[in-house]
Amino acid sequence: MTSQKAVSFIIKFIVLTVVLILFIVPFVFLLINSFKENIAITSNPLSLPEIFNMANYVNAFDKMNYVDAFTNSLVITVLSVLFISLFAAMTAHYFVRNNTKFNQYTFMLMVASMIIPFQAIMIPLVKIYGSLDLLNNKWSLIYMYIGFGSSLAVFIYHGFVKSIPKELEEAALIDGCTRIQTFFRIVFPVLMPTTATISILNVLWIWNDFLLPSLILVDPEQRTLPLSTYNFYGTYTVDYGPLMASLVLTIFPIIIIYLFAQKYIIQGVMQGSIK
């Protein structure tokens, strides 16, 4: 039995190591090439740099207008995730506690909307909002993220709210809380594990999204970090060195956030699975 456990452990270790390498290798190549010149990248992208030159990062930081792009990404991501989590939790709670036919059909429509690919509606979306002069505005982009992200969040919250005993809310109402106070003091704190899971999923999606911001944000001053990396693509050439550096600068903040928040994210996922 002990030998079987040892063999099982070795197999799991090998599989996890292979998976780790598959995930790490692209980022390692990206990091290595970010210190190399264009000629070195195109001639041998797998070689190590002869010297670790920071010129690509200085060029990328300046050409991306990094501070403004970072601020735009941060504002859009934080506000979108905040409103998605809050509105979706309130909507799911309302659907569960008011189980009318209308709410059931509305919930089914929200769930059904998740199967519609964004590419199928992006051209009508841009035409409609363009005719209303609502493009090139980060607030319009935040509004769209809330709309596109709420269905999945409501679906996840809906199943979790059903596991919360209704007696907790009834006791709070008897003690003098209003329904709003009951939600924010009783229900929403219990939903925090699910909120952590939904938040990290939406942060990764919104921070790294390129397609929707490219359709909405035209002014260079409004661009997010992923859009700013497109500055290194010319008509006939690509400035690979600064481009690699810009990609590292784009993904570095989200990696730092994940490293610091991973304990709380894992706790949220585990608690949510127990619920």
C-alpha positions, 0 to 999 in steps of 0.5 A: 500500500505504501509503494502504491502511495509512493508511485501515485505521489511520483506520478502526480508530481511529474504531471504537476511539474509538466503542467507548471512548465507548460504555463511558465515557459511562455512567460520566461521566453517573454521575460528573456526577450524583453531585454534583447534587441530586435535583431537578437529576438528575430534571429534566435528568440530562444537564446539568453540575452548577452546583457540585460539592457533596460532600454526596452523598458524605458522605451516601452514606459514612455511610448505606452504613456504607462502612468495614464494607461495604468490609471485607466485600466485601474479605474475601469477594472476596480469600478466594473468589478465593484458594481458587478459584484454588488448589483449581481449579489442584490439581483440574485438575492431578489430572485431567490427571495421573490420566486415569482414567474416573472423573476424565474423567466428573467433569471432564465434569460440572463443565464441564456444570454451567456451563450451569445458570443460577444463577436456576434453583437459587437458590430451592432453594439458599436453602431448603436453606441456610436450613433448615441455619441457614447464611444471613446468614453471609459464610463461607457466601457464600464457600463458595458462590462457591468452588463456583460459580466453580470449574468455569470455573477448572478448565476453563481450568486443565485446558487449560493444565496439559496443555501443561506437560511431565510431565518437569518434574515427574518431574525434581523428584520424582527430585530429592527433592520430594514431589508437593505440593512439585512442584505448588507449586514447579514447576506452580503458578508456571508456571500464574501467567499463567492464575491472573492471568486467572482472578483478575481475572475472579473479582474483577470478578464477586464484587466487583460481584455483587448477587444472591447476597449479597442472598439470603444476607446479611440483617444490615446489618452483613454487607452488601457494597458493592453491597448497601449501595447499596440503602439509598437506595431507599425504598418510593416514592422514590429518593434519586438523588444519594447513590445515584449517589455510592454507586455511584461509591464502590462501583466506584472501588476496583475501578477503582484495583486494575485500573489498578495491576494492568493491566500484570500482567493483560495480561502474564498474558493474553498469556503464557497465549495463547502457551502 
